Each structure stands twice: as C-alpha cells, then as structure tokens.
Amino acid sequence: MRFWTEQELQADDSPAVPGKLFWSVTLYDAQTRSDVQTDQDKAALRSLFELKDIDTSKPVDLYFGPTAPKDGEGRWIKTQSGRGWFNYIRIYGPTQPAFEGSWKPNDIQEIR
C-alpha cells in the first residue's frame, strides 16, 4: 500500500494485505475522532467495495489529500487542507502474517 497526502507523502510498495475476506482503510478527523467530512462524502477505501475492480492481491496505491491525484481518483479520499487526520487499517479474515507481525503497512514518506 502506498499513501499520498497534502504534503505529497507515500509509503514504498509493501506486500499485499494478508486477509482472506477483505480489508479497509478509513480516515478519521484528528479533532472529532469521527470519519473525515468533505463534499466527497467518503472516508473509507475497501477492497470489497471501492477497490473491487482492482487486483488487491498485489500492492495498491491509495491517495489521501485535498485534491484528487492524476489517474488515482478511485483510490483517493479527500481531506481538508490544514485539518489533521489519522487512519485505521482493518483486515477481515486476517492470515498468519497479520498475527505474527511479519506483515506491516509501510510508513508514509515524502514523494520526490
């Protein structure tokens, strides 16, 4: 999974999410601790719904920021400029790498 934010950040490629059923990434507002609220009306990207047409058995690029990235709008959650957020990654039907800690999502890093 790779991530993009207002500051143009990403994580390097990581192995596919170790889940038998599906996985999701949800963004929460840092002040309210509720889903991020924007005119996009979307706070989650889920392999079973928004990402159903993408091969999620391989690393997937996900984007978070106030403007949609070129060629990635379907994998983007809009954020509010100047407002903090945090994310949760949930794995439904996790496999052994998730339990033993051999799989971890990559850290977010600046895009260059």
GIBELBEL-V599682 format. One record per run of one state. SS is the DSSP state (H for helix, E for strand, C for the rest). FROM is the first residue (numbers start at 1). TO is the last residue. If there is no record, write none. Layout:
ss: {SS:SS}
from: {FROM:FROM}
to: {TO:TO}
This chain:
ss: {C:E:C:E:C:E:C:E:C:E:C:E:C:E:C:H:E:C:E:C:H:C:E:C}
from: {1:2:3:9:11:19:30:35:36:44:47:61:62:63:66:73:76:79:85:95:96:101:109:111}
to: {1:2:8:10:18:29:34:35:43:46:60:61:62:65:72:75:78:84:94:95:100:108:110:112}
